[in-house]
Amino acid sequence: MKIPKILFVEYDSLSKRFFSDLFEEHFQTEFCDDNKCFYENIELLVFDLVVIDIPVRGEDEGLKMIATIRSSNKLKNIPVLCLIAHPFESSIYKSYEASADILLHKPVLNEILINAIKKLLDN
């Protein structure tokens, strides 16, 4: 059975460690902590899911990442889960407008995050 591969775009080192500990037993995980890493890896490697942290600063870059995925014939069917620490109405709207599949507010309960990831991988 194939082990799903998830790309996490996460800028916070503590969050990266948390996601790694939470998911390393069940998934292959790759982490990018800057935009350059994302753009280099998204086309080269094959991912089953992308989790993007939409930070307060640099919100537009996270939305551009989603647009990159959705505009590529090779990538457009990869599910995208967005994590957002600032639940401003405009950020929520922009994330869905960019075609994020699921948007969760940080902090998020482990069970909710795991269930959201499983749901996206099962589709």
N, C-alpha and C positions, 0 to 999 in steps of 0.2 A: 504494500500500500504506500502510495506517495505521501510524503510528509509535506504539508503546505508550507510555502515560503512567503514570509511577510516582510515588507520593507517598512520600517518605522522612520519617519522624518521627525526627529525630536531634537530640540535644541538644548534641553536641560539634562545635565549629566545624571542627576538623581533620578529623573523620570526614566532615562535610558536604562539605568541599572534595575529599576523596578520592573520595567517591561521585560527585560532580559530574564530576570529571575522568575517572573510570572509565566512566561511563554516558552522558555527554552526546552522544557520537557516534551512539549507537544508540537512545536513548530520550528522550522528553520527561520531564524531571524537575522536580518541585516539592519544596520542603523546608519542613518545619515544625519549629521548634525549641522550641515550647511547646504546651501542651494547647489553649490558646485557638485558635491557628492551625489545629490539627487539626480541632477541632469546627466552625470556620467554613468550612473548605475541603472537608471530606469530603462534605458534602451539596450544595455548590454546583458543584463541578467533577467531571468524570468521570475516574476512574482505572481502569487495567487491573490494577494491583497496588499494594498498600500494604506498605512495609517499615517495621517499628516497632522501634526500639531500646528494649529493656526495661532501664532503668538500675537500679542497686542501690537507689538512693533513688527512690521514685516508681514502684516495680514495679506497684502496683495500678492506677495511671493507664494504663499501657500495656495492661493486661488489660481495663480498662474501654473503651479504644479498640476493641479487638477485639470486645468485646461489643456496642458501638454498631454496628459494621459487620455483625455476624452477626444482630442483631435488626431490621435495616432491610430491608424487602422490596426496596428499590432497590439496596442495597449488599451484601446477604448472599452474593452469588456472587463478589465480588471476592476474589482470593487474598491471603492475608496471610503474609508472611515475617517472623519475629521474629529479631532479633539480640540476643544476651544475653552480657554480659561476665562474669557470675557464674553458673557452671553448677551452682547448688545444685539438688538434686533437687526441692525444693518449687517452685522457679521453673520448672523444666522441666515438671513436672506441671501447674502452673497455666496455663502457656502453651498446652499441648495441650488442657487442659480448656476453655479459652476459645475453642478451635477455630482455633488458628493452623495454617496448612497445612504450614509448614516452620519449624523452629527451628534456627538456626546459632549456634555459640559464637564470640564475638569473642576474639582476632583470627581472621579467616577468610581462607583463601587466595582470591585474586581468581577463579581458575578455578572453585572450588567455589561461590562466590557467584553468578557469572555463570551457571553451569549451573543452579543452583537457580531463579534468576529466569527463565531461558529455559523451564525445565520448567513453572513455574507459568503463564507466559504462553501456553504451547502447549496447556494443558488447557482 
